[in-house]
Amino acid sequence: MLADSYIVPECIVRPGTLGGLISLYEGNFIKIASLLGNPWQLSGRFISRSRKDCDLHLCIQDGSRYTRELRLTYLFDEPAGKIADPDCCIRIYLDARVAEVTEWARFHRHQTLCDLAARHARELDRRWARNMVLGKWLDYLLDNGHSYAVNGAR
């Protein structure tokens, strides 16, 4: 598994700074590339199944020569219908090799995520919080065997 600690920064970055945020984007790209296999060629919808975790749903929503926009989520059956949670939209910049969360569910069912959203109200803080959570979630997904690599896509 790849970890943030393997990334050697070009400069010293501090949490909460723009430079630090870009470093998060770089780390998230490395993790997403590990999860997807080849983000340059994927299109459509996929499900990753793991013995240790729920089915993970991936939808490539848009793509161009230099970007991919994807939605990553679990789907839960609720009386009112299927619920996507967490519901995360990610933009991958293939040329710059960075990935950022562009949208996270506006409504959070989990109190910790509600607290994070309330505590980090400025734009830079919001981006930090969303991308930190993405990085940790990607670590979790990779640790639990999720993959959309050619043999893993179903």
C-alpha positions as a Markdown table, in Angstrom:
| # | Residue | x | y | z |
|---|---|---|---|---|
| 1 | Met | 0.0 | 0.0 | 0.0 |
| 2 | Leu | 1.1 | 3.5 | -0.7 |
| 3 | Ala | 1.1 | 5.9 | 2.2 |
| 4 | Asp | 1.3 | 9.7 | 2.6 |
| 5 | Ser | 4.6 | 9.2 | 4.4 |
| 6 | Tyr | 6.2 | 7.9 | 1.2 |
| 7 | Ile | 5.6 | 11.2 | -0.6 |
| 8 | Val | 8.7 | 13.4 | -0.4 |
| 9 | Pro | 7.6 | 17.0 | -0.6 |
| 10 | Glu | 9.5 | 19.4 | -2.8 |
| 11 | Cys | 9.3 | 21.9 | 0.1 |
| 12 | Ile | 8.3 | 22.1 | 3.7 |
| 13 | Val | 4.5 | 22.6 | 4.0 |
| 14 | Arg | 2.3 | 23.5 | 6.9 |
| 15 | Pro | -1.2 | 22.3 | 7.6 |
| 16 | Gly | -3.8 | 24.8 | 6.6 |
| 17 | Thr | -1.7 | 26.4 | 3.8 |
| 18 | Leu | -2.2 | 26.3 | 0.1 |
| 19 | Gly | 1.1 | 24.5 | -0.4 |
| 20 | Gly | 0.0 | 21.8 | 2.1 |
| 21 | Leu | -3.4 | 21.5 | 0.3 |
| 22 | Ile | -1.6 | 20.9 | -3.0 |
| 23 | Ser | 0.5 | 18.2 | -1.3 |
| 24 | Leu | -2.8 | 16.6 | -0.2 |
| 25 | Tyr | -4.0 | 16.7 | -3.8 |
| 26 | Glu | -0.8 | 14.9 | -4.9 |
| 27 | Gly | -1.1 | 12.2 | -2.2 |
| 28 | Asn | -4.8 | 11.7 | -3.1 |
| 29 | Phe | -3.8 | 11.3 | -6.8 |
| 30 | Ile | -1.3 | 8.5 | -5.9 |
| 31 | Lys | -3.9 | 6.7 | -3.9 |
| 32 | Ile | -6.7 | 7.0 | -6.5 |
| 33 | Ala | -4.3 | 5.8 | -9.2 |
| 34 | Ser | -3.7 | 2.8 | -7.0 |
| 35 | Leu | -7.4 | 2.2 | -6.6 |
| 36 | Leu | -8.4 | 2.8 | -10.2 |
| 37 | Gly | -5.5 | 1.0 | -11.9 |
| 38 | Asn | -5.4 | 3.3 | -14.9 |
| 39 | Pro | -7.4 | 6.5 | -14.5 |
| 40 | Trp | -6.6 | 7.5 | -18.1 |
| 41 | Gln | -8.6 | 4.7 | -19.6 |
| 42 | Leu | -11.6 | 4.2 | -17.3 |
| 43 | Ser | -15.1 | 5.2 | -18.2 |
| 44 | Gly | -18.5 | 4.1 | -17.1 |
| 45 | Arg | -19.7 | 2.5 | -13.8 |
| 46 | Phe | -17.9 | -0.1 | -11.7 |
| 47 | Ile | -18.3 | -2.0 | -8.4 |
| 48 | Ser | -15.4 | -3.1 | -6.3 |
| 49 | Arg | -16.2 | -6.0 | -4.0 |
| 50 | Ser | -14.2 | -6.7 | -0.9 |
| 51 | Arg | -14.6 | -9.5 | 1.7 |
| 52 | Lys | -13.8 | -6.9 | 4.5 |
| 53 | Asp | -16.1 | -4.0 | 3.3 |
| 54 | Cys | -19.3 | -3.0 | 1.6 |
| 55 | Asp | -19.5 | -2.8 | -2.2 |
| 56 | Leu | -17.8 | 0.4 | -3.4 |
| 57 | His | -19.5 | 2.1 | -6.3 |
| 58 | Leu | -17.6 | 4.2 | -8.9 |
| 59 | Cys | -19.1 | 6.3 | -11.6 |
| 60 | Ile | -16.9 | 8.1 | -14.1 |
| 61 | Gln | -19.1 | 11.1 | -14.7 |
| 62 | Asp | -17.1 | 13.1 | -17.1 |
| 63 | Gly | -13.7 | 13.0 | -18.8 |
| 64 | Ser | -11.5 | 14.8 | -21.2 |
| 65 | Arg | -7.9 | 14.4 | -22.3 |
| 66 | Tyr | -6.6 | 16.0 | -19.1 |
| 67 | Thr | -9.3 | 15.3 | -16.4 |
| 68 | Arg | -11.7 | 12.7 | -15.0 |
| 69 | Glu | -14.6 | 13.5 | -12.8 |
| 70 | Leu | -15.8 | 10.6 | -10.7 |
| 71 | Arg | -18.2 | 9.8 | -7.9 |
| 72 | Leu | -17.2 | 7.3 | -5.3 |
| 73 | Thr | -19.7 | 5.9 | -2.7 |
| 74 | Tyr | -21.3 | 3.1 | -0.9 |
| 75 | Leu | -25.0 | 2.5 | -1.5 |
| 76 | Phe | -27.2 | 1.5 | 1.4 |
| 77 | Asp | -30.8 | 0.3 | 1.2 |
| 78 | Glu | -33.1 | 2.4 | 3.3 |
| 79 | Pro | -36.9 | 2.5 | 3.5 |
| 80 | Ala | -37.0 | 5.6 | 1.4 |
| 81 | Gly | -34.7 | 4.1 | -1.2 |
| 82 | Lys | -31.0 | 3.8 | -1.8 |
| 83 | Ile | -28.8 | 6.2 | 0.1 |
| 84 | Ala | -25.3 | 7.1 | -1.2 |
| 85 | Asp | -23.0 | 7.6 | 1.8 |
| 86 | Pro | -20.4 | 8.9 | 1.8 |
| 87 | Asp | -21.1 | 10.6 | -1.5 |
| 88 | Cys | -17.9 | 12.0 | -2.9 |
| 89 | Cys | -17.1 | 13.7 | -6.2 |
| 90 | Ile | -13.5 | 13.9 | -7.2 |
| 91 | Arg | -11.8 | 15.7 | -10.0 |
| 92 | Ile | -8.5 | 14.1 | -11.2 |
| 93 | Tyr | -6.1 | 16.3 | -13.2 |
| 94 | Leu | -4.2 | 13.7 | -15.2 |
| 95 | Asp | -1.6 | 16.1 | -16.5 |
| 96 | Ala | -0.8 | 17.7 | -13.1 |
| 97 | Arg | -1.2 | 14.3 | -11.3 |
| 98 | Val | -3.4 | 15.8 | -8.6 |
| 99 | Ala | -6.9 | 14.9 | -7.3 |
| 100 | Glu | -9.3 | 17.1 | -5.3 |
| 101 | Val | -12.7 | 16.6 | -3.8 |
| 102 | Thr | -15.1 | 18.9 | -5.6 |
| 103 | Glu | -18.2 | 17.9 | -3.8 |
| 104 | Trp | -19.0 | 16.0 | -0.6 |
| 105 | Ala | -22.5 | 15.3 | 0.5 |
| 106 | Arg | -24.2 | 18.5 | 1.5 |
| 107 | Phe | -26.0 | 16.6 | 4.3 |
| 108 | His | -24.0 | 14.4 | 6.5 |
| 109 | Arg | -25.6 | 11.5 | 8.5 |
| 110 | His | -22.6 | 11.2 | 10.7 |
| 111 | Gln | -22.1 | 13.7 | 13.5 |
| 112 | Thr | -18.3 | 13.8 | 13.2 |
| 113 | Leu | -18.6 | 14.9 | 9.5 |
| 114 | Cys | -21.2 | 17.5 | 10.6 |
| 115 | Asp | -18.8 | 18.8 | 13.2 |
| 116 | Leu | -15.9 | 19.0 | 10.7 |
| 117 | Ala | -18.0 | 20.9 | 8.3 |
| 118 | Ala | -19.1 | 23.4 | 10.9 |
| 119 | Arg | -15.6 | 23.9 | 12.3 |
| 120 | His | -14.0 | 24.5 | 9.0 |
| 121 | Ala | -16.1 | 27.3 | 7.4 |
| 122 | Arg | -13.5 | 29.1 | 5.3 |
| 123 | Glu | -12.9 | 27.8 | 1.7 |
| 124 | Leu | -9.3 | 26.8 | 2.3 |
| 125 | Asp | -10.4 | 25.0 | 5.6 |
| 126 | Arg | -13.3 | 23.3 | 3.8 |
| 127 | Arg | -10.9 | 22.0 | 1.1 |
| 128 | Trp | -8.5 | 20.8 | 3.7 |
| 129 | Ala | -11.1 | 18.9 | 5.6 |
| 130 | Arg | -12.7 | 17.3 | 2.5 |
| 131 | Asn | -9.3 | 16.2 | 1.1 |
| 132 | Met | -8.0 | 15.0 | 4.4 |
| 133 | Val | -11.1 | 12.8 | 4.8 |
| 134 | Leu | -10.7 | 11.6 | 1.2 |
| 135 | Gly | -7.1 | 10.6 | 1.9 |
| 136 | Lys | -8.0 | 8.6 | 5.0 |
| 137 | Trp | -10.9 | 7.0 | 3.2 |
| 138 | Leu | -8.7 | 6.0 | 0.3 |
| 139 | Asp | -6.2 | 4.5 | 2.8 |
| 140 | Tyr | -9.1 | 2.5 | 4.3 |
| 141 | Leu | -10.3 | 1.3 | 0.9 |
| 142 | Leu | -6.9 | 0.2 | -0.3 |
| 143 | Asp | -6.2 | -1.6 | 3.1 |
| 144 | Asn | -9.5 | -3.5 | 2.7 |
| 145 | Gly | -8.6 | -4.7 | -0.8 |
| 146 | His | -10.8 | -2.5 | -3.0 |
| 147 | Ser | -9.6 | -2.1 | -6.6 |
| 148 | Tyr | -10.9 | -1.1 | -10.0 |
| 149 | Ala | -7.7 | -2.3 | -11.8 |
| 150 | Val | -8.4 | -4.2 | -15.0 |
| 151 | Asn | -9.0 | -7.5 | -13.2 |
| 152 | Gly | -10.8 | -5.8 | -10.3 |
| 153 | Ala | -13.4 | -3.9 | -12.3 |
| 154 | Arg | -16.8 | -5.6 | -12.3 |
